[in-house]
Amino acid sequence: MRVDAFDFDLPEDRIALRPATPRDASRLLVVDPTQNGWSDRQFTDLPALLKPNDILVFNDTKVIAARLRGHRVGRGGTTPRIEVTLHLRVDGYRWRAFAKPARKLSLGDTLVFGGDANLCYAGGLSATVTEKGDGGEILLAFELTDAVLDDAIALHGTMPLPPYIASKRQPDEHDLADYQTVFADRKGAVAAPTAGLHFTDEALHRLDSLGVHRATVTLHVGAGTFLPVKSEHTEDHRMHAEWGEVTSDTVEEIQHARKQGGRVLCVGTTSLRLLEAASTAAGTIHPFAGETDIFITPGYRFLAADMLLTNFHLPRSTLFMLVSAFSGVALMRGAYSHAIKNHYRFYSYGDACLLTRTDHSTAL
């Protein structure tokens, strides 16, 4: 499909720079292809829209301080400033990252983050550029490894707010809590699974009391989720891989809920993409641990999820393509137009959508 089929105009004032307070005070747009329409609700209405034995699948990844600012050293007598955003851990000491400005880097360059580049790397974290790819992507080999490296990244890095927020304000102490779900557990993401940001501990307890089940998967969201789609056709776009895990316990919990007549509600596109990657063509979910670069566009036949809770996404983005595949292109374009006219808040800190899967995944 042509990428411009997923374009739309979004007024800048619809982009949320801060979350709703409290978290569950956000609005909820309910989109149902079976009713061919949508309705305006509040996020606190979610329990009333679910049934006993439905199961919510959360992504328990935890955002790390993945944005590092520093200098290139040891070449040409200059120390240009370099910013990198880590996006995929390769092993104990290597990370794939996006660098700005990448044109100032060559293979073998040393980068120092957080220290003084003119004082023998004093107080800083250093890494070597061992690969350069397209779109500013590099591979960094750090001097430290494993937990020691994790601690150093936490010390020298900052919260990697999405570019549409970071371009308008600096991250602050509020983001340390705001850009993390209340159930975040496993460190490794460089972007939050933002549909989960709406949940409070009280909301989770309320769902439990109603007989709604919960399960968790882990997908360490990468910075590639924010990259624009530059190709003209969806078939030409390359997704960046992300690491994920679906445990046998989670598979059993989902199977049990299905046997009881429950629906599978993925909280966020990250948990949905991971479950789809872990599913067979017959719709059976298996334990999974590894990288996935699954790219879902209209025409895809969904295997695992019946419903999807998600935020409002960027024009021409892979995530708007995904929700259009899930509930139909025409319906989602209409729903987004309604949301824009009615001042819904967009993107990571914005409001939420509750989507039901269309019976015809090719619906346009």
C-alpha positions as a Markdown table, in Angstrom:
| # | Residue | x | y | z |
|---|---|---|---|---|
| 1 | Met | 0.0 | 0.0 | 0.0 |
| 2 | Arg | 1.0 | 3.6 | -0.4 |
| 3 | Val | 2.2 | 5.2 | 2.8 |
| 4 | Asp | 0.3 | 8.4 | 2.1 |
| 5 | Ala | -2.9 | 6.4 | 2.6 |
| 6 | Phe | -2.1 | 6.7 | 6.3 |
| 7 | Asp | -1.4 | 10.5 | 6.4 |
| 8 | Phe | -3.6 | 13.0 | 8.2 |
| 9 | Asp | -3.4 | 16.5 | 9.4 |
| 10 | Leu | -2.8 | 16.9 | 13.2 |
| 11 | Pro | -2.9 | 20.4 | 14.8 |
| 12 | Glu | 0.2 | 20.8 | 17.0 |
| 13 | Asp | -1.9 | 21.7 | 20.1 |
| 14 | Arg | -3.3 | 18.1 | 20.1 |
| 15 | Ile | 0.1 | 16.7 | 21.1 |
| 16 | Ala | 0.2 | 16.1 | 24.8 |
| 17 | Leu | 3.4 | 17.3 | 26.5 |
| 18 | Arg | 2.3 | 16.0 | 29.9 |
| 19 | Pro | 0.1 | 13.1 | 31.0 |
| 20 | Ala | -3.3 | 13.4 | 32.5 |
| 21 | Thr | -3.4 | 13.7 | 36.3 |
| 22 | Pro | -4.1 | 11.2 | 37.8 |
| 23 | Arg | -3.1 | 8.7 | 35.2 |
| 24 | Asp | -6.6 | 7.2 | 34.7 |
| 25 | Ala | -8.2 | 10.7 | 34.1 |
| 26 | Ser | -7.6 | 10.4 | 30.4 |
| 27 | Arg | -10.3 | 10.0 | 27.8 |
| 28 | Leu | -11.1 | 6.8 | 26.0 |
| 29 | Leu | -12.4 | 6.5 | 22.4 |
| 30 | Val | -14.1 | 3.2 | 21.9 |
| 31 | Val | -13.9 | 2.0 | 18.2 |
| 32 | Asp | -16.0 | -1.0 | 17.2 |
| 33 | Pro | -16.1 | -2.2 | 13.6 |
| 34 | Thr | -19.1 | -4.4 | 14.4 |
| 35 | Gln | -21.0 | -1.2 | 15.1 |
| 36 | Asn | -19.2 | 0.7 | 12.4 |
| 37 | Gly | -18.5 | 3.6 | 14.7 |
| 38 | Trp | -17.1 | 5.0 | 17.9 |
| 39 | Ser | -18.2 | 6.4 | 21.2 |
| 40 | Asp | -16.6 | 8.9 | 23.7 |
| 41 | Arg | -15.9 | 7.5 | 27.1 |
| 42 | Gln | -13.4 | 8.0 | 30.0 |
| 43 | Phe | -10.6 | 5.6 | 30.8 |
| 44 | Thr | -12.2 | 4.8 | 34.1 |
| 45 | Asp | -15.1 | 3.2 | 32.1 |
| 46 | Leu | -12.8 | 0.4 | 30.9 |
| 47 | Pro | -13.9 | -2.2 | 33.5 |
| 48 | Ala | -17.5 | -1.7 | 32.4 |
| 49 | Leu | -16.5 | -2.5 | 28.8 |
| 50 | Leu | -14.9 | -5.8 | 29.8 |
| 51 | Lys | -16.4 | -9.2 | 30.9 |
| 52 | Pro | -15.3 | -11.8 | 33.5 |
| 53 | Asn | -12.6 | -14.1 | 32.1 |
| 54 | Asp | -11.4 | -11.5 | 29.6 |
| 55 | Ile | -7.6 | -11.3 | 29.9 |
| 56 | Leu | -5.4 | -8.1 | 29.6 |
| 57 | Val | -1.9 | -8.7 | 28.3 |
| 58 | Phe | 0.5 | -6.1 | 29.6 |
| 59 | Asn | 4.1 | -5.3 | 28.5 |
| 60 | Asp | 6.2 | -5.2 | 31.7 |
| 61 | Thr | 9.3 | -3.7 | 30.1 |
| 62 | Lys | 11.0 | -0.9 | 32.0 |
| 63 | Val | 12.4 | 2.2 | 30.3 |
| 64 | Ile | 16.1 | 2.9 | 30.9 |
| 65 | Ala | 18.0 | 6.2 | 30.6 |
| 66 | Ala | 18.9 | 5.5 | 27.0 |
| 67 | Arg | 19.7 | 8.9 | 25.7 |
| 68 | Leu | 23.4 | 9.7 | 26.1 |
| 69 | Arg | 25.1 | 13.0 | 25.4 |
| 70 | Gly | 28.9 | 13.3 | 25.0 |
| 71 | His | 31.8 | 13.9 | 22.6 |
| 72 | Arg | 33.9 | 12.2 | 20.0 |
| 73 | Val | 37.5 | 12.2 | 21.0 |
| 74 | Gly | 41.0 | 11.2 | 19.7 |
| 75 | Arg | 40.7 | 12.3 | 16.1 |
| 76 | Gly | 41.5 | 15.5 | 14.3 |
| 77 | Gly | 42.0 | 17.5 | 17.4 |
| 78 | Thr | 38.3 | 18.3 | 17.7 |
| 79 | Thr | 35.7 | 17.0 | 20.1 |
| 80 | Pro | 32.3 | 17.4 | 18.4 |
| 81 | Arg | 29.2 | 16.9 | 20.5 |
| 82 | Ile | 27.4 | 13.6 | 19.8 |
| 83 | Glu | 24.0 | 12.4 | 21.1 |
| 84 | Val | 23.1 | 8.7 | 20.9 |
| 85 | Thr | 19.9 | 6.9 | 21.7 |
| 86 | Leu | 20.4 | 3.2 | 22.5 |
| 87 | His | 17.7 | 1.0 | 21.0 |
| 88 | Leu | 18.8 | -2.7 | 21.0 |
| 89 | Arg | 21.2 | -4.5 | 23.3 |
| 90 | Val | 23.3 | -7.0 | 21.4 |
| 91 | Asp | 25.2 | -8.6 | 24.4 |
| 92 | Gly | 26.7 | -7.6 | 27.7 |
| 93 | Tyr | 28.7 | -4.7 | 26.4 |
| 94 | Arg | 27.4 | -3.8 | 23.0 |
| 95 | Trp | 24.3 | -1.7 | 22.0 |
| 96 | Arg | 22.9 | -0.6 | 18.7 |
| 97 | Ala | 22.1 | 3.1 | 18.8 |
| 98 | Phe | 21.0 | 6.0 | 16.7 |
| 99 | Ala | 23.6 | 8.8 | 16.6 |
| 100 | Lys | 23.3 | 12.6 | 15.9 |
| 101 | Pro | 25.1 | 13.8 | 13.9 |
| 102 | Ala | 26.2 | 10.4 | 12.6 |
| 103 | Arg | 28.1 | 12.1 | 9.8 |
| 104 | Lys | 30.8 | 13.1 | 12.3 |
| 105 | Leu | 31.5 | 9.5 | 13.2 |
| 106 | Ser | 33.7 | 6.9 | 11.6 |
| 107 | Leu | 34.6 | 3.3 | 12.5 |
| 108 | Gly | 37.0 | 3.1 | 15.4 |
| 109 | Asp | 36.0 | 6.5 | 16.9 |
| 110 | Thr | 35.8 | 6.7 | 20.7 |
| 111 | Leu | 32.8 | 8.5 | 22.3 |
| 112 | Val | 32.8 | 9.7 | 25.9 |
| 113 | Phe | 29.4 | 10.3 | 27.6 |
| 114 | Gly | 29.0 | 12.4 | 30.7 |
| 115 | Gly | 32.6 | 13.2 | 31.4 |
| 116 | Asp | 35.2 | 15.7 | 30.2 |
| 117 | Ala | 36.6 | 14.7 | 26.8 |
| 118 | Asn | 39.6 | 16.9 | 27.4 |
| 119 | Leu | 40.7 | 15.3 | 30.7 |
| 120 | Cys | 41.4 | 11.7 | 29.6 |
| 121 | Tyr | 37.8 | 10.7 | 29.8 |
| 122 | Ala | 37.6 | 11.7 | 33.5 |
| 123 | Gly | 34.3 | 10.7 | 35.0 |
| 124 | Gly | 32.8 | 9.5 | 31.8 |
| 125 | Leu | 31.5 | 6.4 | 30.1 |
| 126 | Ser | 33.4 | 5.5 | 26.9 |
| 127 | Ala | 32.5 | 3.4 | 23.9 |
| 128 | Thr | 33.9 | 2.6 | 20.5 |
| 129 | Val | 32.0 | 2.8 | 17.2 |
| 130 | Thr | 32.4 | -0.7 | 15.6 |
| 131 | Glu | 29.7 | -0.5 | 12.9 |
| 132 | Lys | 27.9 | 2.2 | 10.9 |
| 133 | Gly | 24.6 | 1.6 | 9.2 |
| 134 | Asp | 21.8 | 3.5 | 7.5 |
| 135 | Gly | 19.7 | 6.2 | 9.1 |
| 136 | Gly | 22.3 | 7.2 | 11.7 |
| 137 | Glu | 22.5 | 3.7 | 13.2 |
| 138 | Ile | 25.7 | 2.6 | 14.8 |
| 139 | Leu | 27.0 | -0.2 | 17.0 |
| 140 | Leu | 28.7 | 0.8 | 20.2 |
| 141 | Ala | 31.1 | -1.4 | 22.2 |
| 142 | Phe | 31.3 | -0.1 | 25.7 |
| 143 | Glu | 34.3 | -0.4 | 28.1 |
| 144 | Leu | 32.0 | -1.8 | 30.8 |
| 145 | Thr | 29.7 | -4.8 | 30.7 |
| 146 | Asp | 26.6 | -6.3 | 32.2 |
| 147 | Ala | 25.3 | -4.8 | 35.5 |
| 148 | Val | 28.2 | -2.3 | 35.8 |
| 149 | Leu | 27.3 | -1.0 | 32.3 |
| 150 | Asp | 23.7 | -0.7 | 33.3 |
| 151 | Asp | 24.6 | 1.4 | 36.3 |
| 152 | Ala | 26.8 | 3.6 | 34.2 |
| 153 | Ile | 24.1 | 4.2 | 31.6 |
| 154 | Ala | 21.6 | 5.0 | 34.4 |
| 155 | Leu | 24.1 | 7.5 | 35.8 |
| 156 | His | 25.0 | 9.3 | 32.6 |
| 157 | Gly | 21.8 | 8.9 | 30.5 |
| 158 | Thr | 18.5 | 10.7 | 30.5 |
| 159 | Met | 14.9 | 9.6 | 30.0 |
| 160 | Pro | 14.5 | 9.2 | 26.2 |
| 161 | Leu | 11.3 | 11.2 | 25.7 |
| 162 | Pro | 9.8 | 10.8 | 22.2 |
| 163 | Pro | 11.1 | 13.5 | 19.7 |
| 164 | Tyr | 7.7 | 15.2 | 19.5 |
| 165 | Ile | 7.9 | 15.9 | 23.2 |
| 166 | Ala | 11.7 | 16.3 | 23.6 |
| 167 | Ser | 11.7 | 18.9 | 20.8 |
| 168 | Lys | 9.4 | 21.1 | 22.9 |
| 169 | Arg | 10.8 | 20.7 | 26.4 |
| 170 | Gln | 13.6 | 19.0 | 28.4 |
| 171 | Pro | 12.9 | 15.8 | 30.4 |
| 172 | Asp | 12.6 | 16.5 | 34.1 |
| 173 | Glu | 12.1 | 14.6 | 37.4 |
| 174 | His | 8.4 | 14.2 | 36.7 |
| 175 | Asp | 9.1 | 12.1 | 33.6 |
| 176 | Leu | 11.0 | 9.6 | 35.7 |
| 177 | Ala | 7.7 | 8.5 | 37.0 |
| 178 | Asp | 5.3 | 9.7 | 34.3 |
| 179 | Tyr | 7.1 | 7.8 | 31.5 |
| 180 | Gln | 7.0 | 4.5 | 33.4 |
| 181 | Thr | 4.1 | 2.1 | 33.9 |
| 182 | Val | 3.2 | 1.1 | 37.4 |
| 183 | Phe | 3.9 | -2.5 | 36.5 |
| 184 | Ala | 7.3 | -1.9 | 34.8 |
| 185 | Asp | 9.7 | -4.6 | 35.9 |
| 186 | Arg | 12.3 | -5.7 | 33.4 |
| 187 | Lys | 14.8 | -3.1 | 32.3 |
| 188 | Gly | 15.6 | -2.7 | 28.7 |
| 189 | Ala | 13.1 | -0.4 | 26.8 |
| 190 | Val | 14.1 | 2.9 | 25.4 |
| 191 | Ala | 10.4 | 3.9 | 24.9 |
| 192 | Ala | 7.5 | 3.3 | 27.2 |
| 193 | Pro | 4.6 | 1.0 | 26.2 |
| 194 | Thr | 2.4 | 4.0 | 26.5 |
| 195 | Ala | -1.1 | 2.3 | 26.6 |
| 196 | Gly | 0.0 | 1.0 | 30.0 |
| 197 | Leu | 0.6 | 4.5 | 31.3 |
| 198 | His | -3.1 | 5.0 | 32.0 |
| 199 | Phe | -3.3 | 2.3 | 34.6 |
| 200 | Thr | -3.0 | 2.9 | 38.3 |
| 201 | Asp | -2.7 | 0.3 | 41.1 |
| 202 | Glu | -6.3 | 1.0 | 42.0 |
| 203 | Ala | -7.5 | 0.4 | 38.4 |
| 204 | Leu | -5.7 | -3.0 | 38.3 |
| 205 | His | -7.2 | -4.1 | 41.6 |
| 206 | Arg | -10.7 | -3.1 | 40.3 |
| 207 | Leu | -10.2 | -5.3 | 37.2 |
| 208 | Asp | -9.1 | -8.2 | 39.4 |
| 209 | Ser | -12.2 | -7.8 | 41.5 |
| 210 | Leu | -14.4 | -8.1 | 38.4 |
| 211 | Gly | -12.8 | -11.4 | 37.3 |
| 212 | Val | -10.8 | -9.9 | 34.5 |
| 213 | His | -7.4 | -11.8 | 34.2 |
| 214 | Arg | -4.0 | -10.3 | 33.8 |
| 215 | Ala | -0.9 | -11.6 | 32.1 |
| 216 | Thr | 2.5 | -10.1 | 31.1 |
| 217 | Val | 4.9 | -10.3 | 28.2 |
| 218 | Thr | 8.1 | -8.4 | 27.8 |
| 219 | Leu | 9.0 | -6.4 | 24.6 |
| 220 | His | 11.9 | -4.0 | 25.1 |
| 221 | Val | 10.6 | -1.2 | 22.9 |
| 222 | Gly | 13.3 | 0.4 | 20.7 |
| 223 | Ala | 13.8 | 3.9 | 19.4 |
| 224 | Gly | 12.9 | 2.6 | 15.9 |
| 225 | Thr | 9.3 | 3.0 | 16.9 |
| 226 | Phe | 9.6 | 6.7 | 16.4 |
| 227 | Leu | 11.4 | 6.6 | 13.1 |
| 228 | Pro | 9.4 | 8.0 | 10.1 |
| 229 | Val | 8.5 | 5.8 | 7.3 |
| 230 | Lys | 10.5 | 7.3 | 4.4 |
| 231 | Ser | 9.5 | 4.9 | 1.6 |
| 232 | Glu | 6.5 | 5.5 | -0.6 |
| 233 | His | 5.1 | 2.0 | -0.2 |
| 234 | Thr | 4.7 | -0.1 | 3.0 |
| 235 | Glu | 6.4 | -3.1 | 1.3 |
| 236 | Asp | 9.7 | -1.1 | 1.1 |
| 237 | His | 9.9 | -0.2 | 4.8 |
| 238 | Arg | 12.3 | -2.0 | 7.1 |
| 239 | Met | 11.3 | -2.5 | 10.8 |
| 240 | His | 14.1 | -2.5 | 13.5 |
| 241 | Ala | 14.2 | -5.6 | 15.6 |
| 242 | Glu | 13.2 | -5.6 | 19.2 |
| 243 | Trp | 13.8 | -8.3 | 21.9 |
| 244 | Gly | 10.8 | -9.9 | 23.5 |
| 245 | Glu | 9.7 | -12.8 | 25.6 |
| 246 | Val | 6.4 | -14.7 | 26.1 |
| 247 | Thr | 6.7 | -17.2 | 28.9 |
| 248 | Ser | 5.0 | -20.6 | 29.2 |
| 249 | Asp | 3.1 | -19.3 | 32.2 |
| 250 | Thr | 1.7 | -16.5 | 30.1 |
| 251 | Val | 0.7 | -18.9 | 27.3 |
| 252 | Glu | -1.1 | -21.0 | 29.8 |
| 253 | Glu | -2.9 | -18.0 | 31.3 |
| 254 | Ile | -4.1 | -16.9 | 27.9 |
| 255 | Gln | -5.2 | -20.4 | 26.9 |
| 256 | His | -7.1 | -20.7 | 30.2 |
| 257 | Ala | -8.9 | -17.4 | 29.6 |
| 258 | Arg | -9.9 | -18.4 | 26.1 |
| 259 | Lys | -11.3 | -21.8 | 27.3 |
| 260 | Gln | -13.5 | -19.8 | 29.7 |
| 261 | Gly | -14.8 | -17.7 | 26.9 |
| 262 | Gly | -12.7 | -14.7 | 27.6 |
| 263 | Arg | -11.3 | -12.3 | 25.0 |
| 264 | Val | -7.6 | -11.4 | 24.7 |
| 265 | Leu | -7.1 | -7.6 | 25.1 |
| 266 | Cys | -3.6 | -6.5 | 24.3 |
| 267 | Val | -2.6 | -3.4 | 26.3 |
| 268 | Gly | -0.5 | -1.6 | 23.7 |
| 269 | Thr | 0.8 | -2.3 | 20.2 |
| 270 | Thr | 3.9 | -3.8 | 21.7 |
| 271 | Ser | 2.2 | -6.7 | 23.5 |
| 272 | Leu | 0.0 | -7.2 | 20.4 |
| 273 | Arg | 3.0 | -7.4 | 18.0 |
| 274 | Leu | 4.8 | -9.8 | 20.3 |
| 275 | Leu | 1.8 | -12.2 | 20.7 |
| 276 | Glu | 1.4 | -12.2 | 16.9 |
| 277 | Ala | 5.1 | -13.0 | 16.5 |
| 278 | Ala | 4.6 | -15.9 | 19.0 |
| 279 | Ser | 1.6 | -17.3 | 17.2 |
| 280 | Thr | 1.2 | -20.0 | 14.6 |
| 281 | Ala | -0.9 | -19.7 | 11.5 |
| 282 | Ala | -3.6 | -21.7 | 13.4 |
| 283 | Gly | -3.7 | -19.0 | 16.1 |
| 284 | Thr | -1.8 | -21.0 | 18.8 |
| 285 | Ile | 0.5 | -19.0 | 21.0 |
| 286 | His | 3.8 | -20.6 | 21.9 |
| 287 | Pro | 6.5 | -19.5 | 24.3 |
| 288 | Phe | 8.9 | -17.1 | 22.6 |
| 289 | Ala | 12.2 | -15.5 | 23.4 |
| 290 | Gly | 14.2 | -13.6 | 20.8 |
| 291 | Glu | 14.0 | -10.7 | 18.4 |
| 292 | Thr | 11.0 | -9.7 | 16.3 |
| 293 | Asp | 10.7 | -7.2 | 13.5 |
| 294 | Ile | 7.0 | -8.0 | 12.7 |
| 295 | Phe | 5.4 | -5.3 | 10.5 |
| 296 | Ile | 1.6 | -5.3 | 10.5 |
| 297 | Thr | -0.3 | -3.5 | 7.7 |
| 298 | Pro | -3.9 | -3.8 | 6.3 |
| 299 | Gly | -4.5 | -7.3 | 5.0 |
| 300 | Tyr | -2.7 | -9.0 | 7.9 |
| 301 | Arg | -4.8 | -11.8 | 9.5 |
| 302 | Phe | -4.6 | -11.4 | 13.3 |
| 303 | Leu | -4.0 | -14.6 | 15.2 |
| 304 | Ala | -3.9 | -13.7 | 18.9 |
| 305 | Ala | -5.7 | -10.5 | 19.9 |
| 306 | Asp | -9.4 | -9.8 | 20.0 |
| 307 | Met | -9.1 | -6.3 | 21.4 |
| 308 | Leu | -6.4 | -3.6 | 21.6 |
| 309 | Leu | -6.0 | -0.7 | 24.0 |
| 310 | Thr | -3.6 | 1.9 | 22.5 |
| 311 | Asn | -2.9 | 5.6 | 22.3 |
| 312 | Phe | -3.3 | 7.9 | 19.3 |
| 313 | His | -0.4 | 7.5 | 16.8 |
| 314 | Leu | 1.6 | 9.6 | 14.4 |
| 315 | Pro | 0.5 | 10.2 | 10.8 |
| 316 | Arg | 2.2 | 7.8 | 8.3 |
| 317 | Ser | 3.6 | 5.7 | 11.2 |
| 318 | Thr | 3.8 | 2.0 | 11.4 |
| 319 | Leu | 1.6 | 2.1 | 14.5 |
| 320 | Phe | -1.2 | 3.9 | 12.7 |
| 321 | Met | -0.9 | 1.3 | 10.0 |
| 322 | Leu | -1.2 | -1.4 | 12.6 |
| 323 | Val | -4.4 | 0.0 | 14.1 |
| 324 | Ser | -5.8 | 0.5 | 10.6 |
| 325 | Ala | -5.1 | -3.2 | 10.0 |
| 326 | Phe | -6.8 | -4.1 | 13.2 |
| 327 | Ser | -10.1 | -2.2 | 12.9 |
| 328 | Gly | -10.1 | -1.1 | 9.2 |
| 329 | Val | -8.5 | 1.9 | 7.4 |
| 330 | Ala | -11.7 | 3.9 | 6.7 |
| 331 | Leu | -13.0 | 3.4 | 10.3 |
| 332 | Met | -9.7 | 4.4 | 11.9 |
| 333 | Arg | -9.4 | 7.5 | 9.7 |
| 334 | Gly | -12.9 | 8.5 | 10.7 |
| 335 | Ala | -12.2 | 7.8 | 14.4 |
| 336 | Tyr | -9.0 | 9.9 | 14.3 |
| 337 | Ser | -10.8 | 12.7 | 12.5 |
| 338 | His | -13.4 | 12.6 | 15.3 |
| 339 | Ala | -10.7 | 12.6 | 17.9 |
| 340 | Ile | -9.0 | 15.6 | 16.4 |
| 341 | Lys | -12.2 | 17.6 | 16.1 |
| 342 | Asn | -13.1 | 16.8 | 19.8 |
| 343 | His | -9.7 | 17.7 | 21.2 |
| 344 | Tyr | -8.4 | 14.3 | 22.2 |
| 345 | Arg | -4.8 | 14.4 | 23.3 |
| 346 | Phe | -2.4 | 12.5 | 21.0 |
| 347 | Tyr | 0.8 | 10.4 | 21.3 |
| 348 | Ser | 2.7 | 9.0 | 24.3 |
| 349 | Tyr | 1.2 | 11.2 | 27.0 |
| 350 | Gly | -2.2 | 11.4 | 25.3 |
| 351 | Asp | -5.6 | 9.7 | 25.5 |
| 352 | Ala | -6.5 | 6.1 | 24.7 |
| 353 | Cys | -8.5 | 4.1 | 22.1 |
| 354 | Leu | -10.1 | 0.8 | 22.8 |
| 355 | Leu | -10.3 | -1.2 | 19.5 |
| 356 | Thr | -12.2 | -4.3 | 18.5 |
| 357 | Arg | -10.7 | -6.4 | 15.8 |
| 358 | Thr | -12.5 | -6.3 | 12.5 |
| 359 | Asp | -13.9 | -9.6 | 11.2 |
| 360 | His | -12.3 | -8.8 | 7.9 |
| 361 | Ser | -8.6 | -7.9 | 8.3 |
| 362 | Thr | -8.5 | -6.7 | 4.7 |
| 363 | Ala | -11.2 | -4.1 | 5.5 |
| 364 | Leu | -10.4 | -0.7 | 3.9 |
